Amino acid sequence: MNVARTPDEVERSARAVAIGSFDGVHRGHRAVLGAVVATGLRPTAITFDPHPRIALGNQVELVTTLERRLELIEDAGVETTLVVAFDSSLQRLLPEEFAEQYLRAIGAETVVAGEDFRFGHRRSGDLELLARLGYEVVVAPEVAGVSSTAVRTALADGDMAEAARMLGRPYELDGTVVAGDQRGGTLGYPTANVRLEPDLACPRFGIYAGAALGQRAAISIGTNPHYGGTERRIEPYLLDFEGDLYGRRLVVELWERLRDEAVFASEEELVQQIADDVEATRRARRPI
Protein backbone atom coordinates (compact mmCIF):
# COMPACT_ATOMS: atom_id res chain seq x y z
CA MET A 1 0.00 0.00 0.00
CA ASN A 2 1.14 3.53 -0.77
CA VAL A 3 1.24 5.67 2.40
CA ALA A 4 1.32 9.41 1.73
CA ARG A 5 1.61 12.38 4.07
CA THR A 6 0.45 15.12 1.69
CA PRO A 7 -1.98 15.18 -1.26
CA ASP A 8 0.96 15.99 -3.56
CA GLU A 9 2.28 12.48 -2.91
CA VAL A 10 -0.93 10.88 -4.24
CA GLU A 11 -1.38 10.45 -7.99
CA ARG A 12 -4.48 12.26 -9.16
CA SER A 13 -6.85 9.65 -10.60
CA ALA A 14 -10.43 8.43 -10.25
CA ARG A 15 -10.69 7.39 -6.60
CA ALA A 16 -13.21 6.26 -4.02
CA VAL A 17 -12.23 7.66 -0.63
CA ALA A 18 -13.09 6.80 2.96
CA ILE A 19 -12.31 9.42 5.60
CA GLY A 20 -11.93 8.77 9.32
CA SER A 21 -9.75 8.05 12.32
CA PHE A 22 -10.27 4.28 11.85
CA ASP A 23 -8.95 3.62 15.37
CA GLY A 24 -9.00 -0.14 15.77
CA VAL A 25 -10.13 -0.79 12.17
CA HIS A 26 -13.07 -2.64 13.69
CA ARG A 27 -15.94 -4.29 11.81
CA GLY A 28 -17.71 -0.95 11.34
CA HIS A 29 -14.60 0.58 9.80
CA ARG A 30 -14.11 -2.48 7.63
CA ALA A 31 -17.66 -2.07 6.29
CA VAL A 32 -16.70 1.44 5.14
CA LEU A 33 -13.42 0.28 3.62
CA GLY A 34 -15.12 -2.67 1.96
CA ALA A 35 -17.65 -0.33 0.35
CA VAL A 36 -14.74 1.76 -1.00
CA VAL A 37 -13.16 -1.31 -2.57
CA ALA A 38 -16.53 -2.37 -4.02
CA THR A 39 -16.89 0.84 -6.09
CA GLY A 40 -14.27 -0.33 -8.57
CA LEU A 41 -12.46 3.01 -8.35
CA ARG A 42 -8.98 3.20 -6.84
CA PRO A 43 -9.64 2.45 -3.14
CA THR A 44 -8.21 5.17 -0.93
CA ALA A 45 -8.41 6.14 2.74
CA ILE A 46 -7.74 9.44 4.49
CA THR A 47 -6.90 9.15 8.15
CA PHE A 48 -5.44 11.46 10.79
CA ASP A 49 -2.43 11.60 13.07
CA PRO A 50 -2.66 12.35 15.90
CA HIS A 51 -6.19 11.18 16.65
CA PRO A 52 -8.44 14.27 16.39
CA ARG A 53 -9.72 13.97 19.95
CA ILE A 54 -6.15 13.80 21.29
CA ALA A 55 -5.19 16.81 19.18
CA LEU A 56 -8.11 18.71 20.74
CA GLY A 57 -6.80 18.02 24.24
CA ASN A 58 -8.86 14.97 25.20
CA GLN A 59 -7.45 11.80 26.72
CA VAL A 60 -8.05 8.87 24.39
CA GLU A 61 -6.73 5.33 24.74
CA LEU A 62 -6.08 4.21 21.18
CA VAL A 63 -7.11 0.73 20.12
CA THR A 64 -4.28 0.50 17.57
CA THR A 65 -0.97 2.18 16.85
CA LEU A 66 -0.75 4.15 13.62
CA GLU A 67 1.57 1.50 12.16
CA ARG A 68 -0.92 -1.29 12.89
CA ARG A 69 -3.84 0.84 11.70
CA LEU A 70 -2.18 1.26 8.32
CA GLU A 71 -1.46 -2.47 8.08
CA LEU A 72 -5.10 -3.30 8.79
CA ILE A 73 -6.36 -0.73 6.29
CA GLU A 74 -4.12 -2.35 3.70
CA ASP A 75 -5.48 -5.78 4.65
CA ALA A 76 -8.98 -4.43 3.89
CA GLY A 77 -7.94 -3.91 0.26
CA VAL A 78 -7.11 -0.19 0.26
CA GLU A 79 -4.49 0.84 -2.29
CA THR A 80 -3.46 4.25 -0.90
CA THR A 81 -3.78 5.87 2.52
CA LEU A 82 -3.20 9.57 3.04
CA VAL A 83 -2.19 10.30 6.65
CA VAL A 84 -3.13 13.90 7.36
CA ALA A 85 -1.56 15.83 10.25
CA PHE A 86 -4.43 16.91 12.51
CA ASP A 87 -3.02 20.29 13.48
CA SER A 88 -4.41 23.78 14.02
CA SER A 89 -4.33 24.66 10.32
CA LEU A 90 -6.37 21.58 9.43
CA GLN A 91 -8.86 22.34 12.21
CA ARG A 92 -9.51 25.78 10.71
CA LEU A 93 -10.32 24.47 7.23
CA LEU A 94 -13.91 24.95 6.13
CA PRO A 95 -15.52 21.77 4.77
CA GLU A 96 -15.36 23.16 1.24
CA GLU A 97 -11.64 23.88 1.66
CA PHE A 98 -10.98 20.39 2.99
CA ALA A 99 -12.82 18.88 0.03
CA GLU A 100 -10.83 20.96 -2.44
CA GLN A 101 -7.40 20.36 -0.85
CA TYR A 102 -7.74 16.70 0.14
CA LEU A 103 -10.41 15.19 -2.11
CA ARG A 104 -10.44 17.08 -5.38
CA ALA A 105 -6.63 17.26 -5.34
CA ILE A 106 -6.27 13.45 -5.45
CA GLY A 107 -9.08 12.84 -7.95
CA ALA A 108 -11.77 11.64 -5.56
CA GLU A 109 -15.07 10.96 -7.30
CA THR A 110 -16.84 8.94 -4.62
CA VAL A 111 -16.80 9.38 -0.84
CA VAL A 112 -17.87 6.49 1.37
CA ALA A 113 -18.78 7.14 5.00
CA GLY A 114 -21.25 6.36 7.75
CA GLU A 115 -24.55 8.25 7.84
CA ASP A 116 -23.42 10.50 10.72
CA PHE A 117 -20.10 11.49 9.11
CA ARG A 118 -18.97 15.07 9.81
CA PHE A 119 -15.85 16.94 8.71
CA GLY A 120 -14.29 20.38 8.45
CA HIS A 121 -14.21 23.32 10.88
CA ARG A 122 -16.44 22.61 13.88
CA ARG A 123 -17.64 19.46 12.12
CA SER A 124 -19.85 21.64 9.94
CA GLY A 125 -19.60 19.50 6.79
CA ASP A 126 -21.71 16.41 6.10
CA LEU A 127 -22.58 13.97 3.33
CA GLU A 128 -25.23 16.30 1.95
CA LEU A 129 -22.61 19.00 1.45
CA LEU A 130 -20.31 16.56 -0.35
CA ALA A 131 -23.14 15.65 -2.70
CA ARG A 132 -23.74 19.34 -3.45
CA LEU A 133 -20.03 19.70 -4.22
CA GLY A 134 -20.39 17.06 -6.91
CA TYR A 135 -19.13 13.92 -5.22
CA GLU A 136 -20.99 10.64 -5.40
CA VAL A 137 -21.80 9.75 -1.81
CA VAL A 138 -22.10 6.14 -0.65
CA VAL A 139 -23.48 5.53 2.84
CA ALA A 140 -21.73 2.49 4.29
CA PRO A 141 -23.89 -0.06 6.12
CA GLU A 142 -23.91 0.41 9.88
CA VAL A 143 -22.61 -2.43 12.06
CA ALA A 144 -24.82 -2.21 15.14
CA GLY A 145 -23.17 -2.17 18.56
CA VAL A 146 -19.63 -1.79 17.23
CA SER A 147 -17.49 1.25 18.05
CA SER A 148 -13.98 2.07 19.26
CA THR A 149 -15.50 3.23 22.56
CA ALA A 150 -17.27 -0.10 23.03
CA VAL A 151 -14.01 -1.94 22.29
CA ARG A 152 -12.27 0.11 25.01
CA THR A 153 -15.03 -0.83 27.46
CA ALA A 154 -14.56 -4.52 26.70
CA LEU A 155 -10.80 -4.17 27.24
CA ALA A 156 -11.34 -2.47 30.60
CA ASP A 157 -13.52 -5.44 31.59
CA GLY A 158 -10.98 -7.96 30.34
CA ASP A 159 -13.63 -9.35 27.98
CA MET A 160 -11.44 -10.44 25.10
CA ALA A 161 -14.20 -12.40 23.37
CA GLU A 162 -16.38 -9.29 23.12
CA ALA A 163 -13.45 -7.17 21.94
CA ALA A 164 -12.67 -9.76 19.26
CA ARG A 165 -16.31 -9.89 18.15
CA MET A 166 -16.30 -6.15 17.49
CA LEU A 167 -12.83 -6.04 15.95
CA GLY A 168 -13.27 -9.12 13.79
CA ARG A 169 -9.94 -10.41 15.15
CA PRO A 170 -8.29 -10.81 18.57
CA TYR A 171 -7.24 -7.60 20.31
CA GLU A 172 -3.54 -6.91 19.90
CA LEU A 173 -0.88 -5.17 21.95
CA ASP A 174 1.73 -3.65 19.66
CA GLY A 175 5.07 -2.51 21.03
CA THR A 176 8.83 -2.87 21.15
CA VAL A 177 10.70 -5.45 23.24
CA VAL A 178 12.98 -3.70 25.74
CA ALA A 179 15.19 -4.90 28.58
CA GLY A 180 13.32 -6.00 31.71
CA ASP A 181 14.19 -7.51 35.09
CA GLN A 182 15.11 -10.84 33.43
CA ARG A 183 13.42 -12.55 36.34
CA GLY A 184 11.37 -14.89 34.17
CA GLY A 185 14.45 -16.65 32.85
CA THR A 186 15.56 -17.57 36.36
CA LEU A 187 12.11 -19.13 36.93
CA GLY A 188 12.30 -21.16 33.73
CA TYR A 189 9.87 -18.98 31.79
CA PRO A 190 11.78 -16.20 29.99
CA THR A 191 9.45 -13.37 29.02
CA ALA A 192 9.72 -10.43 26.65
CA ASN A 193 9.13 -6.98 28.14
CA VAL A 194 6.97 -5.06 25.65
CA ARG A 195 6.92 -1.27 25.82
CA LEU A 196 3.68 0.25 24.56
CA GLU A 197 3.10 3.71 23.20
CA PRO A 198 1.67 5.81 26.06
CA ASP A 199 -1.71 6.44 24.35
CA LEU A 200 -2.38 2.76 23.55
CA ALA A 201 -5.26 1.06 25.36
CA CYS A 202 -4.29 -1.70 27.76
CA PRO A 203 -6.73 -4.36 29.01
CA ARG A 204 -7.59 -4.99 32.63
CA PHE A 205 -4.57 -6.27 34.53
CA GLY A 206 -4.23 -10.01 34.76
CA ILE A 207 -2.84 -13.10 33.05
CA TYR A 208 -3.92 -13.83 29.48
CA ALA A 209 -3.59 -16.56 26.88
CA GLY A 210 -2.74 -15.41 23.39
CA ALA A 211 -0.10 -15.55 20.70
CA ALA A 212 2.82 -13.70 19.14
CA LEU A 213 5.06 -14.51 16.16
CA GLY A 214 2.88 -17.51 15.40
CA GLN A 215 3.52 -19.02 18.85
CA ARG A 216 1.09 -19.36 21.71
CA ALA A 217 1.93 -17.00 24.55
CA ALA A 218 1.05 -16.67 28.22
CA ILE A 219 0.95 -12.94 28.88
CA SER A 220 1.23 -11.07 32.16
CA ILE A 221 -0.24 -7.55 32.17
CA GLY A 222 0.19 -5.60 35.37
CA THR A 223 2.67 -4.64 38.04
CA ASN A 224 4.11 -8.00 39.20
CA PRO A 225 2.63 -7.63 42.71
CA HIS A 226 4.44 -10.76 43.94
CA TYR A 227 7.67 -8.79 43.65
CA GLY A 228 6.19 -5.51 44.86
CA GLY A 229 6.20 -3.87 41.45
CA THR A 230 4.45 -0.57 40.75
CA GLU A 231 5.19 0.00 37.06
CA ARG A 232 2.90 -1.53 34.43
CA ARG A 233 4.58 -4.33 32.49
CA ILE A 234 3.47 -6.30 29.43
CA GLU A 235 5.36 -9.62 29.58
CA PRO A 236 4.52 -12.41 27.13
CA TYR A 237 6.14 -15.82 27.48
CA LEU A 238 6.21 -17.39 24.02
CA LEU A 239 5.72 -21.13 24.32
CA ASP A 240 8.27 -23.31 22.52
CA PHE A 241 10.14 -20.27 21.22
CA GLU A 242 13.88 -19.77 21.16
CA GLY A 243 15.52 -16.58 19.99
CA ASP A 244 16.43 -13.01 20.84
CA LEU A 245 13.56 -10.52 20.74
CA TYR A 246 15.29 -7.41 22.07
CA GLY A 247 14.61 -4.34 19.95
CA ARG A 248 11.97 -6.08 17.84
CA ARG A 249 8.43 -4.93 17.29
CA LEU A 250 6.05 -7.49 18.76
CA VAL A 251 2.32 -7.71 18.02
CA VAL A 252 0.71 -9.81 20.77
CA GLU A 253 -2.80 -11.24 20.34
CA LEU A 254 -4.91 -11.59 23.49
CA TRP A 255 -7.34 -14.50 23.31
CA GLU A 256 -8.61 -15.10 26.83
CA ARG A 257 -8.20 -13.66 30.33
CA LEU A 258 -7.09 -16.51 32.60
CA ARG A 259 -6.93 -14.93 36.05
CA ASP A 260 -6.08 -11.90 38.19
CA GLU A 261 -2.57 -11.03 39.24
CA ALA A 262 -1.67 -12.46 42.64
CA VAL A 263 0.89 -12.51 45.44
CA PHE A 264 2.07 -16.03 46.31
CA ALA A 265 3.29 -17.49 49.59
CA SER A 266 6.52 -18.69 47.95
CA GLU A 267 8.39 -18.64 44.69
CA GLU A 268 7.62 -22.34 44.32
CA GLU A 269 3.90 -21.56 44.34
CA LEU A 270 4.47 -18.82 41.75
CA VAL A 271 6.35 -21.22 39.46
CA GLN A 272 3.57 -23.81 39.79
CA GLN A 273 0.96 -21.21 38.90
CA ILE A 274 2.96 -20.13 35.85
CA ALA A 275 3.10 -23.78 34.77
CA ASP A 276 -0.69 -23.96 35.15
CA ASP A 277 -1.05 -20.76 33.11
CA VAL A 278 1.10 -22.25 30.35
CA GLU A 279 -1.07 -25.35 30.22
CA ALA A 280 -4.21 -23.20 30.12
CA THR A 281 -2.62 -21.28 27.25
CA ARG A 282 -2.05 -24.52 25.35
CA ARG A 283 -5.76 -25.28 25.70
CA ALA A 284 -7.01 -21.78 24.86
CA ARG A 285 -8.88 -21.12 21.63
CA ARG A 286 -8.43 -18.11 19.41
CA PRO A 287 -11.73 -16.22 19.69
CA ILE A 288 -12.01 -15.51 15.95
WONORKA-V508345 format. One record per residue. N is the residue number from 1. SS is DSSP state (alpha for helix, beta for strand, coil for the rest). PSI is psi in whole degrees, 0 to 359 (NA if undefined). D_CENTER is the distance of its C-alpha to the mean C-alpha in Angstrom with 2 decimals. Layout:
((N:SS:PSI:D_CENTER) (N:SS:PSI:D_CENTER))
This chain:
((1:coil:140:17.67) (2:beta:123:19.25) (3:beta:120:17.13) (4:beta:155:19.40) (5:coil:345:19.60) (6:coil:155:22.69) (7:alpha:331:24.33) (8:alpha:338:27.13) (9:alpha:358:24.96) (10:coil:124:24.46) (11:coil:131:27.50) (12:coil:117:29.05) (13:coil:172:29.33) (14:coil:114:28.98) (15:beta:150:25.32) (16:beta:133:23.29) (17:beta:135:20.50) (18:beta:139:17.50) (19:beta:132:16.60) (20:coil:172:13.72) (21:coil:324:10.76) (22:coil:35:8.54) (23:coil:117:5.77) (24:coil:335:3.74) (25:coil:55:6.57) (26:coil:186:8.43) (27:alpha:328:12.13) (28:alpha:315:13.41) (29:alpha:320:11.58) (30:alpha:331:12.72) (31:alpha:320:16.15) (32:alpha:313:16.34) (33:alpha:323:15.43) (34:alpha:323:17.81) (35:alpha:327:20.47) (36:alpha:312:20.22) (37:alpha:323:20.85) (38:alpha:345:23.63) (39:coil:335:25.63) (40:coil:349:26.86) (41:coil:172:26.36) (42:beta:115:24.21) (43:beta:126:20.62) (44:beta:145:18.89) (45:beta:145:15.92) (46:beta:123:16.13) (47:beta:176:13.21) (48:beta:146:13.60) (49:beta:123:13.25) (50:coil:176:13.43) (51:coil:134:11.96) (52:alpha:320:15.31) (53:alpha:325:15.65) (54:alpha:317:15.24) (55:alpha:331:17.73) (56:coil:8:20.03) (57:coil:8:20.24) (58:coil:154:18.15) (59:coil:121:16.12) (60:coil:128:12.52) (61:coil:112:10.08) (62:beta:142:6.65) (63:coil:330:3.99) (64:coil:154:1.89) (65:coil:163:5.36) (66:alpha:318:7.50) (67:alpha:315:8.71) (68:alpha:323:6.01) (69:alpha:315:5.57) (70:alpha:322:9.30) (71:alpha:318:9.75) (72:alpha:325:8.41) (73:alpha:319:10.54) (74:alpha:317:13.26) (75:alpha:332:13.14) (76:coil:357:13.87) (77:coil:10:17.02) (78:coil:137:16.62) (79:coil:321:19.18) (80:beta:136:18.49) (81:beta:128:15.82) (82:beta:116:17.34) (83:beta:111:15.35) (84:beta:131:17.58) (85:beta:120:18.24) (86:coil:85:18.20) (87:coil:185:21.43) (88:alpha:325:24.71) (89:alpha:321:26.25) (90:alpha:320:23.53) (91:alpha:334:23.78) (92:alpha:348:27.52) (93:coil:130:27.41) (94:coil:156:29.08) (95:alpha:320:27.43) (96:alpha:322:30.19) (97:alpha:320:29.56) (98:alpha:315:25.84) (99:alpha:319:26.84) (100:alpha:316:29.49) (101:alpha:332:27.58) (102:alpha:342:24.23) (103:alpha:301:25.21) (104:alpha:323:28.88) (105:alpha:334:28.55) (106:alpha:3:26.40) (107:coil:18:28.45) (108:beta:132:26.32) (109:beta:327:28.46) (110:beta:138:26.11) (111:beta:128:23.28) (112:beta:130:21.07) (113:beta:169:19.46) (114:coil:163:19.54) (115:coil:328:22.92) (116:coil:17:22.04) (117:coil:134:20.57) (118:coil:150:21.94) (119:beta:168:22.05) (120:coil:179:24.37) (121:alpha:126:26.29) (122:alpha:30:25.97) (123:alpha:39:24.05) (124:coil:350:27.48) (125:beta:150:26.64) (126:coil:184:25.94) (127:alpha:326:26.28) (128:alpha:320:30.03) (129:alpha:317:30.33) (130:alpha:320:28.52) (131:alpha:320:31.01) (132:alpha:332:33.87) (133:coil:358:32.73) (134:coil:4:33.20) (135:coil:143:29.77) (136:beta:131:29.39) (137:beta:127:26.89) (138:beta:122:25.07) (139:beta:116:23.64) (140:coil:147:20.78) (141:coil:138:21.31) (142:coil:140:19.73) (143:coil:103:17.87) (144:coil:138:19.48) (145:coil:10:17.85) (146:coil:124:14.21) (147:coil:161:12.25) (148:alpha:323:9.31) (149:alpha:317:12.24) (150:alpha:325:13.37) (151:alpha:316:10.23) (152:alpha:322:10.70) (153:alpha:316:14.33) (154:alpha:320:13.97) (155:alpha:318:12.22) (156:alpha:330:15.10) (157:alpha:353:17.49) (158:coil:20:16.31) (159:coil:86:16.31) (160:alpha:332:14.10) (161:alpha:318:15.98) (162:alpha:320:15.24) (163:alpha:316:11.47) (164:alpha:323:11.80) (165:alpha:317:14.25) (166:alpha:324:12.13) (167:alpha:333:9.11) (168:coil:13:11.84) (169:coil:164:10.77) (170:coil:149:10.60) (171:beta:146:7.91) (172:beta:142:7.16) (173:beta:129:8.19) (174:beta:113:8.27) (175:beta:188:11.49) (176:beta:138:15.09) (177:beta:124:18.02) (178:beta:170:20.71) (179:coil:139:24.14) (180:coil:206:24.55) (181:coil:346:27.69) (182:coil:28:28.32) (183:alpha:327:29.63) (184:alpha:324:28.02) (185:alpha:324:30.13) (186:alpha:339:33.28) (187:alpha:356:32.44) (188:coil:5:31.93) (189:coil:79:28.15) (190:coil:127:26.65) (191:coil:157:23.05) (192:beta:143:20.53) (193:beta:109:19.51) (194:beta:122:15.86) (195:beta:124:15.34) (196:beta:155:12.04) (197:coil:144:11.59) (198:coil:333:13.41) (199:coil:2:11.09) (200:beta:136:8.22) (201:coil:143:8.76) (202:coil:133:11.08) (203:coil:169:12.81) (204:coil:137:16.54) (205:coil:146:18.60) (206:beta:190:20.25) (207:beta:133:20.59) (208:beta:153:18.29) (209:beta:141:18.85) (210:beta:215:16.31) (211:beta:156:16.23) (212:beta:143:15.56) (213:coil:33:17.34) (214:coil:5:18.77) (215:beta:144:20.47) (216:beta:150:20.33) (217:beta:136:19.47) (218:beta:125:20.65) (219:beta:126:18.32) (220:beta:127:19.68) (221:beta:115:17.61) (222:beta:210:20.01) (223:coil:9:23.08) (224:coil:62:25.42) (225:alpha:335:28.01) (226:alpha:329:30.58) (227:alpha:14:30.96) (228:coil:26:30.76) (229:coil:156:27.46) (230:coil:341:25.92) (231:coil:136:22.91) (232:coil:134:19.53) (233:beta:143:18.98) (234:beta:111:16.44) (235:beta:93:18.96) (236:beta:139:18.51) (237:beta:113:21.82) (238:beta:116:21.57) (239:coil:137:24.43) (240:coil:32:27.03) (241:coil:137:25.38) (242:coil:133:27.47) (243:coil:169:26.48) (244:coil:124:25.42) (245:coil:355:21.74) (246:coil:131:22.43) (247:coil:354:20.64) (248:coil:149:18.27) (249:beta:136:14.52) (250:beta:124:13.48) (251:beta:116:10.51) (252:beta:118:11.66) (253:beta:140:11.39) (254:beta:118:12.76) (255:beta:318:15.33) (256:beta:137:17.79) (257:beta:122:18.90) (258:beta:318:22.38) (259:beta:173:23.96) (260:coil:163:24.13) (261:coil:159:24.86) (262:coil:159:28.63) (263:coil:131:31.61) (264:coil:157:34.08) (265:coil:336:37.85) (266:coil:165:37.90) (267:alpha:329:35.92) (268:alpha:318:37.34) (269:alpha:321:35.77) (270:alpha:312:32.38) (271:alpha:320:32.75) (272:alpha:321:33.80) (273:alpha:320:30.80) (274:alpha:318:28.45) (275:alpha:319:30.44) (276:alpha:321:29.98) (277:alpha:321:26.19) (278:alpha:318:26.26) (279:alpha:321:28.37) (280:alpha:325:26.14) (281:alpha:322:23.21) (282:alpha:331:25.49) (283:alpha:344:26.10) (284:coil:151:22.58) (285:coil:138:21.22) (286:coil:129:17.80) (287:coil:334:16.95) (288:coil:NA:16.17))
